[in-house]
Amino acid sequence: MFKTESLQRRESREKFRDGKGVSLLCNIVEKEELLGNCRFFGKITLDPGCSIGYHQHDREEEVYYILSGQGVVNDNGDTRTVNPGDSVLTGNGAFHSIENQGDVPLEFIGVILTYDPPER
């Protein structure tokens, strides 16, 4: 399968997971297009001051891979600054959040893998 950028679904989420501002999501590949246990594979953009709120990943795990900008991640109580090339893995009942406290957009890849086989 080959998918041009124009076919990747985009959406805006206001106060995503009780965060601040708007989160822009680009669904690179839809979960229905995948045969594995992946429920989200996309690029997320947070403008300065925007965030994804603190939320739990139960029976799944999420990876953030930072592409550009700078953010602050709370990974189950461990708060750190993240920069391009950094990654964060949260799962197995843990919580996390991410916030753009910089001056330029924060862009990162998000991948959510579930522990249970998908229902088909």
DOMIBA-991981 format. One record per residue: residue in one letter; residue number from 0; x, y, z of N, C-alpha, C in turn. Coordinates in steps of 0.05 Angstrom, whole numbers, plus 5000, padded with zeros to 4 digits. Layout:
DOMIBA-991981
<timi vodren="a" torlo="NUM" n_x="X" n_y="Y" n_z="Z" ca_x="X" ca_y="Y" ca_z="Z" c_x="X" c_y="Y" c_z="Z"/>
...
END
This chain:
DOMIBA-991981
<timi vodren="m" torlo="0" n_x="5017" n_y="4976" n_z="5000" ca_x="5000" ca_y="5000" ca_z="5000" c_x="5018" c_y="5025" c_z="5000"/>
<timi vodren="f" torlo="1" n_x="5011" n_y="5044" n_z="4984" ca_x="5024" ca_y="5070" ca_z="4983" c_x="5002" c_y="5091" c_z="4988"/>
<timi vodren="k" torlo="2" n_x="5008" n_y="5110" n_z="5004" ca_x="4987" ca_y="5130" ca_z="5012" c_x="5000" c_y="5158" c_z="5011"/>
<timi vodren="t" torlo="3" n_x="4990" n_y="5174" n_z="4993" ca_x="5001" ca_y="5201" ca_z="4992" c_x="4992" c_y="5218" c_z="5015"/>
<timi vodren="e" torlo="4" n_x="5006" n_y="5239" n_z="5020" ca_x="4999" ca_y="5257" ca_z="5043" c_x="4971" c_y="5267" c_z="5041"/>
<timi vodren="s" torlo="5" n_x="4961" n_y="5272" n_z="5017" ca_x="4934" ca_y="5283" ca_z="5013" c_x="4913" c_y="5263" c_z="5022"/>
<timi vodren="l" torlo="6" n_x="4919" n_y="5237" n_z="5024" ca_x="4900" ca_y="5217" ca_z="5033" c_x="4900" c_y="5212" c_z="5063"/>
<timi vodren="q" torlo="7" n_x="4919" n_y="5225" n_z="5077" ca_x="4921" ca_y="5221" ca_z="5106" c_x="4900" c_y="5238" c_z="5120"/>
<timi vodren="r" torlo="8" n_x="4883" n_y="5226" n_z="5135" ca_x="4861" ca_y="5241" ca_z="5149" c_x="4872" c_y="5259" c_z="5171"/>
<timi vodren="r" torlo="9" n_x="4862" n_y="5283" n_z="5171" ca_x="4870" ca_y="5303" ca_z="5191" c_x="4847" c_y="5310" c_z="5208"/>
<timi vodren="e" torlo="10" n_x="4853" n_y="5315" n_z="5234" ca_x="4832" ca_y="5323" ca_z="5252" c_x="4843" c_y="5342" c_z="5273"/>
<timi vodren="s" torlo="11" n_x="4826" n_y="5358" n_z="5285" ca_x="4833" ca_y="5376" ca_z="5307" c_x="4818" c_y="5367" c_z="5331"/>
<timi vodren="r" torlo="12" n_x="4832" n_y="5367" n_z="5354" ca_x="4819" ca_y="5359" ca_z="5379" c_x="4823" c_y="5382" c_z="5399"/>
<timi vodren="e" torlo="13" n_x="4801" n_y="5395" n_z="5407" ca_x="4801" ca_y="5416" ca_z="5426" c_x="4805" c_y="5404" c_z="5454"/>
<timi vodren="k" torlo="14" n_x="4823" n_y="5414" n_z="5470" ca_x="4828" ca_y="5405" ca_z="5497" c_x="4830" c_y="5375" c_z="5498"/>
<timi vodren="f" torlo="15" n_x="4847" n_y="5364" n_z="5481" ca_x="4850" ca_y="5335" ca_z="5478" c_x="4859" c_y="5323" c_z="5505"/>
<timi vodren="r" torlo="16" n_x="4844" n_y="5303" n_z="5514" ca_x="4849" ca_y="5290" ca_z="5540" c_x="4851" c_y="5310" c_z="5563"/>
<timi vodren="d" torlo="17" n_x="4834" n_y="5331" n_z="5562" ca_x="4833" ca_y="5353" ca_z="5582" c_x="4859" c_y="5369" c_z="5581"/>
<timi vodren="g" torlo="18" n_x="4872" n_y="5370" n_z="5558" ca_x="4895" ca_y="5387" ca_z="5555" c_x="4887" c_y="5416" c_z="5549"/>
<timi vodren="k" torlo="19" n_x="4907" n_y="5432" n_z="5540" ca_x="4902" ca_y="5460" ca_z="5533" c_x="4903" c_y="5464" c_z="5503"/>
<timi vodren="g" torlo="20" n_x="4886" n_y="5481" n_z="5492" ca_x="4887" ca_y="5489" ca_z="5464" c_x="4878" c_y="5467" c_z="5446"/>
<timi vodren="v" torlo="21" n_x="4890" n_y="5467" n_z="5422" ca_x="4882" ca_y="5449" ca_z="5400" c_x="4905" c_y="5430" c_z="5393"/>
<timi vodren="s" torlo="22" n_x="4899" n_y="5404" n_z="5391" ca_x="4919" ca_y="5385" ca_z="5381" c_x="4911" c_y="5378" c_z="5352"/>
<timi vodren="l" torlo="23" n_x="4931" n_y="5379" n_z="5335" ca_x="4926" ca_y="5372" ca_z="5306" c_x="4937" c_y="5345" c_z="5302"/>
<timi vodren="l" torlo="24" n_x="4920" n_y="5326" n_z="5292" ca_x="4928" ca_y="5299" ca_z="5287" c_x="4927" c_y="5293" c_z="5258"/>
<timi vodren="c" torlo="25" n_x="4948" n_y="5281" n_z="5248" ca_x="4949" ca_y="5271" ca_z="5220" c_x="4951" c_y="5240" c_z="5222"/>
<timi vodren="n" torlo="26" n_x="4929" n_y="5226" n_z="5215" ca_x="4929" ca_y="5197" ca_z="5216" c_x="4944" c_y="5186" c_z="5192"/>
<timi vodren="i" torlo="27" n_x="4969" n_y="5179" n_z="5196" ca_x="4986" ca_y="5170" ca_z="5174" c_x="4975" c_y="5144" c_z="5163"/>
<timi vodren="v" torlo="28" n_x="4968" n_y="5125" n_z="5180" ca_x="4956" ca_y="5100" ca_z="5173" c_x="4933" c_y="5095" c_z="5192"/>
<timi vodren="e" torlo="29" n_x="4910" n_y="5088" n_z="5181" ca_x="4886" ca_y="5083" ca_z="5198" c_x="4888" c_y="5055" c_z="5210"/>
<timi vodren="k" torlo="30" n_x="4876" n_y="5051" n_z="5234" ca_x="4878" ca_y="5025" ca_z="5247" c_x="4865" c_y="5003" c_z="5230"/>
<timi vodren="e" torlo="31" n_x="4845" n_y="5010" n_z="5214" ca_x="4832" ca_y="4990" ca_z="5197" c_x="4850" c_y="4982" c_z="5174"/>
<timi vodren="e" torlo="32" n_x="4871" n_y="4997" n_z="5168" ca_x="4890" ca_y="4990" ca_z="5147" c_x="4912" c_y="4972" c_z="5157"/>
<timi vodren="l" torlo="33" n_x="4914" n_y="4968" n_z="5183" ca_x="4935" ca_y="4952" ca_z="5195" c_x="4925" c_y="4925" c_z="5204"/>
<timi vodren="l" torlo="34" n_x="4941" n_y="4905" n_z="5203" ca_x="4933" ca_y="4878" ca_z="5212" c_x="4943" c_y="4873" c_z="5240"/>
<timi vodren="g" torlo="35" n_x="4961" n_y="4889" n_z="5250" ca_x="4972" ca_y="4886" ca_z="5277" c_x="4956" c_y="4899" c_z="5298"/>
<timi vodren="n" torlo="36" n_x="4966" n_y="4900" n_z="5322" ca_x="4952" ca_y="4911" ca_z="5345" c_x="4959" c_y="4941" c_z="5349"/>
<timi vodren="c" torlo="37" n_x="4953" n_y="4957" n_z="5329" ca_x="4959" ca_y="4985" ca_z="5330" c_x="4933" c_y="5000" c_z="5327"/>
<timi vodren="r" torlo="38" n_x="4927" n_y="5018" n_z="5346" ca_x="4902" ca_y="5034" ca_z="5343" c_x="4906" c_y="5063" c_z="5335"/>
<timi vodren="f" torlo="39" n_x="4931" n_y="5072" n_z="5335" ca_x="4938" ca_y="5099" ca_z="5325" c_x="4966" c_y="5100" c_z="5315"/>
<timi vodren="f" torlo="40" n_x="4970" n_y="5111" n_z="5291" ca_x="4997" ca_y="5116" ca_z="5281" c_x="4995" c_y="5142" c_z="5266"/>
<timi vodren="g" torlo="41" n_x="5006" n_y="5163" n_z="5278" ca_x="5002" ca_y="5189" ca_z="5266" c_x="5022" c_y="5210" c_z="5276"/>
<timi vodren="k" torlo="42" n_x="5020" n_y="5233" n_z="5263" ca_x="5036" ca_y="5256" ca_z="5271" c_x="5019" c_y="5276" c_z="5286"/>
<timi vodren="i" torlo="43" n_x="5028" n_y="5286" n_z="5308" ca_x="5013" ca_y="5304" ca_z="5325" c_x="5029" c_y="5330" c_z="5326"/>
<timi vodren="t" torlo="44" n_x="5014" n_y="5352" n_z="5323" ca_x="5026" ca_y="5379" ca_z="5325" c_x="5012" c_y="5395" c_z="5347"/>
<timi vodren="l" torlo="45" n_x="5029" n_y="5406" n_z="5365" ca_x="5019" ca_y="5423" ca_z="5386" c_x="5032" c_y="5450" c_z="5383"/>
<timi vodren="d" torlo="46" n_x="5016" n_y="5471" n_z="5379" ca_x="5026" ca_y="5498" ca_z="5378" c_x="5035" c_y="5507" c_z="5406"/>
<timi vodren="p" torlo="47" n_x="5051" n_y="5528" n_z="5408" ca_x="5060" ca_y="5537" ca_z="5434" c_x="5036" c_y="5541" c_z="5453"/>
<timi vodren="g" torlo="48" n_x="5040" n_y="5531" n_z="5478" ca_x="5019" ca_y="5533" ca_z="5498" c_x="4998" c_y="5511" c_z="5498"/>
<timi vodren="c" torlo="49" n_x="4999" n_y="5494" n_z="5477" ca_x="4979" ca_y="5472" ca_z="5475" c_x="4990" c_y="5447" c_z="5488"/>
<timi vodren="s" torlo="50" n_x="4972" n_y="5429" n_z="5496" ca_x="4980" ca_y="5404" ca_z="5509" c_x="4960" c_y="5382" c_z="5505"/>
<timi vodren="i" torlo="51" n_x="4969" n_y="5357" n_z="5509" ca_x="4952" ca_y="5334" ca_z="5512" c_x="4952" c_y="5328" c_z="5541"/>
<timi vodren="g" torlo="52" n_x="4929" n_y="5327" n_z="5554" ca_x="4927" ca_y="5323" ca_z="5583" c_x="4936" c_y="5296" c_z="5593"/>
<timi vodren="y" torlo="53" n_x="4940" n_y="5295" n_z="5619" ca_x="4949" ca_y="5271" ca_z="5633" c_x="4929" c_y="5249" c_z="5631"/>
<timi vodren="h" torlo="54" n_x="4936" n_y="5227" n_z="5619" ca_x="4917" ca_y="5205" ca_z="5615" c_x="4932" c_y="5178" c_z="5617"/>
<timi vodren="q" torlo="55" n_x="4916" n_y="5157" n_z="5621" ca_x="4926" ca_y="5130" ca_z="5625" c_x="4926" c_y="5113" c_z="5600"/>
<timi vodren="h" torlo="56" n_x="4945" n_y="5095" n_z="5599" ca_x="4946" ca_y="5074" ca_z="5577" c_x="4944" c_y="5047" c_z="5591"/>
<timi vodren="d" torlo="57" n_x="4920" n_y="5036" n_z="5592" ca_x="4915" ca_y="5010" ca_z="5605" c_x="4911" c_y="4990" c_z="5583"/>
<timi vodren="r" torlo="58" n_x="4925" n_y="4968" n_z="5584" ca_x="4924" ca_y="4946" ca_z="5564" c_x="4934" c_y="4956" c_z="5537"/>
<timi vodren="e" torlo="59" n_x="4952" n_y="4976" n_z="5537" ca_x="4964" ca_y="4986" ca_z="5513" c_x="4988" c_y="5003" c_z="5521"/>
<timi vodren="e" torlo="60" n_x="5003" n_y="5010" n_z="5501" ca_x="5026" ca_y="5028" ca_z="5505" c_x="5028" c_y="5048" c_z="5482"/>
<timi vodren="e" torlo="61" n_x="5039" n_y="5072" n_z="5489" ca_x="5042" ca_y="5093" ca_z="5469" c_x="5071" c_y="5102" c_z="5468"/>
<timi vodren="v" torlo="62" n_x="5081" n_y="5105" n_z="5444" ca_x="5107" ca_y="5116" ca_z="5439" c_x="5105" c_y="5143" c_z="5427"/>
<timi vodren="y" torlo="63" n_x="5119" n_y="5163" n_z="5437" ca_x="5122" ca_y="5189" ca_z="5425" c_x="5151" c_y="5190" c_z="5414"/>
<timi vodren="y" torlo="64" n_x="5153" n_y="5199" n_z="5389" ca_x="5180" ca_y="5204" ca_z="5377" c_x="5180" c_y="5233" c_z="5368"/>
<timi vodren="i" torlo="65" n_x="5197" n_y="5249" n_z="5381" ca_x="5197" ca_y="5278" ca_z="5376" c_x="5211" c_y="5285" c_z="5350"/>
<timi vodren="l" torlo="66" n_x="5197" n_y="5299" n_z="5332" ca_x="5207" ca_y="5307" ca_z="5306" c_x="5219" c_y="5335" c_z="5307"/>
<timi vodren="s" torlo="67" n_x="5205" n_y="5354" n_z="5318" ca_x="5214" ca_y="5382" ca_z="5319" c_x="5202" c_y="5396" c_z="5342"/>
<timi vodren="g" torlo="68" n_x="5215" n_y="5418" n_z="5351" ca_x="5205" ca_y="5434" ca_z="5373" c_x="5216" c_y="5422" c_z="5399"/>
<timi vodren="q" torlo="69" n_x="5204" n_y="5432" n_z="5421" ca_x="5212" ca_y="5423" ca_z="5448" c_x="5187" c_y="5420" c_z="5465"/>
<timi vodren="g" torlo="70" n_x="5186" n_y="5400" n_z="5481" ca_x="5163" ca_y="5396" ca_z="5498" c_x="5170" c_y="5387" c_z="5526"/>
<timi vodren="v" torlo="71" n_x="5150" n_y="5386" n_z="5543" ca_x="5154" ca_y="5375" ca_z="5570" c_x="5134" c_y="5352" c_z="5573"/>
<timi vodren="v" torlo="72" n_x="5145" n_y="5329" n_z="5580" ca_x="5129" ca_y="5304" ca_z="5583" c_x="5129" c_y="5297" c_z="5612"/>
<timi vodren="n" torlo="73" n_x="5105" n_y="5290" n_z="5622" ca_x="5102" ca_y="5278" ca_z="5648" c_x="5096" c_y="5249" c_z="5643"/>
<timi vodren="d" torlo="74" n_x="5115" n_y="5231" n_z="5648" ca_x="5113" ca_y="5203" ca_z="5644" c_x="5110" c_y="5189" c_z="5671"/>
<timi vodren="n" torlo="75" n_x="5084" n_y="5186" n_z="5680" ca_x="5078" ca_y="5173" ca_z="5705" c_x="5092" c_y="5186" c_z="5729"/>
<timi vodren="g" torlo="76" n_x="5093" n_y="5213" n_z="5729" ca_x="5105" ca_y="5228" ca_z="5751" c_x="5133" c_y="5237" c_z="5746"/>
<timi vodren="d" torlo="77" n_x="5146" n_y="5226" n_z="5725" ca_x="5174" ca_y="5234" ca_z="5718" c_x="5172" c_y="5255" c_z="5696"/>
<timi vodren="t" torlo="78" n_x="5178" n_y="5281" n_z="5703" ca_x="5175" ca_y="5303" ca_z="5684" c_x="5202" c_y="5309" c_z="5672"/>
<timi vodren="r" torlo="79" n_x="5202" n_y="5311" n_z="5644" ca_x="5227" ca_y="5316" ca_z="5630" c_x="5222" c_y="5333" c_z="5605"/>
<timi vodren="t" torlo="80" n_x="5242" n_y="5348" n_z="5597" ca_x="5242" ca_y="5362" ca_z="5572" c_x="5249" c_y="5343" c_z="5550"/>
<timi vodren="v" torlo="81" n_x="5235" n_y="5344" n_z="5527" ca_x="5241" ca_y="5327" ca_z="5504" c_x="5247" c_y="5345" c_z="5480"/>
<timi vodren="n" torlo="82" n_x="5266" n_y="5335" n_z="5464" ca_x="5276" ca_y="5349" ca_z="5441" c_x="5276" c_y="5330" c_z="5416"/>
<timi vodren="p" torlo="83" n_x="5280" n_y="5341" n_z="5392" ca_x="5280" ca_y="5324" ca_z="5368" c_x="5299" c_y="5300" c_z="5372"/>
<timi vodren="g" torlo="84" n_x="5289" n_y="5276" n_z="5364" ca_x="5303" ca_y="5251" ca_z="5367" c_x="5298" c_y="5236" c_z="5392"/>
<timi vodren="d" torlo="85" n_x="5285" n_y="5249" n_z="5412" ca_x="5279" ca_y="5236" ca_z="5437" c_x="5254" c_y="5219" c_z="5433"/>
<timi vodren="s" torlo="86" n_x="5251" n_y="5198" n_z="5450" ca_x="5227" ca_y="5182" ca_z="5449" c_x="5218" c_y="5177" c_z="5478"/>
<timi vodren="v" torlo="87" n_x="5192" n_y="5172" n_z="5481" ca_x="5180" ca_y="5166" ca_z="5507" c_x="5161" c_y="5142" c_z="5503"/>
<timi vodren="l" torlo="88" n_x="5163" n_y="5122" n_z="5521" ca_x="5145" ca_y="5099" ca_z="5520" c_x="5130" c_y="5098" c_z="5546"/>
<timi vodren="t" torlo="89" n_x="5103" n_y="5098" n_z="5543" ca_x="5085" ca_y="5097" ca_z="5567" c_x="5065" c_y="5075" c_z="5562"/>
<timi vodren="g" torlo="90" n_x="5061" n_y="5058" n_z="5582" ca_x="5041" ca_y="5037" ca_z="5579" c_x="5038" c_y="5020" c_z="5604"/>
<timi vodren="n" torlo="91" n_x="5023" n_y="4998" n_z="5601" ca_x="5019" ca_y="4979" ca_z="5623" c_x="5007" c_y="4992" c_z="5648"/>
<timi vodren="g" torlo="92" n_x="4987" n_y="5010" n_z="5643" ca_x="4973" ca_y="5023" ca_z="5665" c_x="4984" c_y="5050" c_z="5673"/>
<timi vodren="a" torlo="93" n_x="5006" n_y="5058" n_z="5661" ca_x="5019" ca_y="5084" ca_z="5668" c_x="5004" c_y="5107" c_z="5655"/>
<timi vodren="f" torlo="94" n_x="5010" n_y="5131" n_z="5664" ca_x="4998" ca_y="5156" ca_z="5655" c_x="5020" c_y="5174" c_z="5642"/>
<timi vodren="h" torlo="95" n_x="5011" n_y="5192" n_z="5624" ca_x="5029" ca_y="5211" ca_z="5613" c_x="5014" c_y="5236" c_z="5602"/>
<timi vodren="s" torlo="96" n_x="5029" n_y="5257" n_z="5597" ca_x="5019" ca_y="5281" ca_z="5584" c_x="5043" c_y="5294" c_z="5570"/>
<timi vodren="i" torlo="97" n_x="5037" n_y="5312" n_z="5552" ca_x="5058" ca_y="5327" ca_z="5537" c_x="5048" c_y="5355" c_z="5532"/>
<timi vodren="e" torlo="98" n_x="5066" n_y="5374" n_z="5535" ca_x="5059" ca_y="5403" ca_z="5532" c_x="5081" c_y="5417" c_z="5516"/>
<timi vodren="n" torlo="99" n_x="5073" n_y="5435" n_z="5499" ca_x="5091" ca_y="5452" ca_z="5484" c_x="5095" c_y="5477" c_z="5500"/>
<timi vodren="q" torlo="100" n_x="5118" n_y="5480" n_z="5513" ca_x="5124" ca_y="5504" ca_z="5528" c_x="5144" c_y="5522" c_z="5513"/>
<timi vodren="g" torlo="101" n_x="5148" n_y="5515" n_z="5487" ca_x="5167" ca_y="5530" ca_z="5471" c_x="5154" c_y="5552" c_z="5455"/>
<timi vodren="d" torlo="102" n_x="5169" n_y="5562" n_z="5435" ca_x="5160" ca_y="5584" ca_z="5418" c_x="5152" c_y="5575" c_z="5390"/>
<timi vodren="v" torlo="103" n_x="5157" n_y="5550" n_z="5383" ca_x="5151" ca_y="5540" ca_z="5357" c_x="5134" c_y="5515" c_z="5360"/>
<timi vodren="p" torlo="104" n_x="5120" n_y="5506" n_z="5338" ca_x="5104" ca_y="5481" ca_z="5340" c_x="5121" c_y="5457" c_z="5349"/>
<timi vodren="l" torlo="105" n_x="5109" n_y="5440" n_z="5365" ca_x="5120" ca_y="5415" ca_z="5374" c_x="5107" c_y="5393" c_z="5356"/>
<timi vodren="e" torlo="106" n_x="5124" n_y="5379" n_z="5341" ca_x="5114" ca_y="5357" ca_z="5324" c_x="5126" c_y="5331" c_z="5332"/>
<timi vodren="f" torlo="107" n_x="5109" n_y="5310" n_z="5334" ca_x="5119" ca_y="5284" ca_z="5342" c_x="5101" c_y="5262" c_z="5330"/>
<timi vodren="i" torlo="108" n_x="5113" n_y="5239" n_z="5327" ca_x="5099" ca_y="5215" ca_z="5318" c_x="5088" c_y="5202" c_z="5343"/>
<timi vodren="g" torlo="109" n_x="5062" n_y="5193" n_z="5342" ca_x="5050" ca_y="5178" ca_z="5364" c_x="5041" c_y="5151" c_z="5353"/>
<timi vodren="v" torlo="110" n_x="5048" n_y="5130" n_z="5368" ca_x="5039" ca_y="5103" ca_z="5360" c_x="5028" c_y="5090" c_z="5385"/>
<timi vodren="i" torlo="111" n_x="5003" n_y="5080" n_z="5383" ca_x="4990" ca_y="5066" ca_z="5405" c_x="4987" c_y="5037" c_z="5397"/>
<timi vodren="l" torlo="112" n_x="5000" n_y="5019" n_z="5413" ca_x="4998" ca_y="4990" ca_z="5408" c_x="4982" c_y="4978" c_z="5431"/>
<timi vodren="t" torlo="113" n_x="4962" n_y="4961" n_z="5423" ca_x="4946" ca_y="4948" ca_z="5443" c_x="4957" c_y="4920" c_z="5450"/>
<timi vodren="y" torlo="114" n_x="4951" n_y="4911" n_z="5474" ca_x="4961" ca_y="4885" ca_z="5482" c_x="4943" c_y="4862" c_z="5473"/>
<timi vodren="d" torlo="115" n_x="4918" n_y="4869" n_z="5467" ca_x="4898" ca_y="4849" ca_z="5458" c_x="4896" c_y="4849" c_z="5428"/>
<timi vodren="p" torlo="116" n_x="4891" n_y="4826" n_z="5415" ca_x="4887" ca_y="4826" ca_z="5386" c_x="4864" c_y="4844" c_z="5378"/>
<timi vodren="p" torlo="117" n_x="4866" n_y="4858" n_z="5356" ca_x="4843" ca_y="4874" ca_z="5347" c_x="4819" c_y="4858" c_z="5339"/>
<timi vodren="e" torlo="118" n_x="4796" n_y="4869" n_z="5343" ca_x="4771" ca_y="4855" ca_z="5334" c_x="4768" c_y="4861" c_z="5305"/>
<timi vodren="r" torlo="119" n_x="4763" n_y="4840" n_z="5289" ca_x="4760" ca_y="4844" ca_z="5260" c_x="4733" c_y="4834" c_z="5251"/>
END
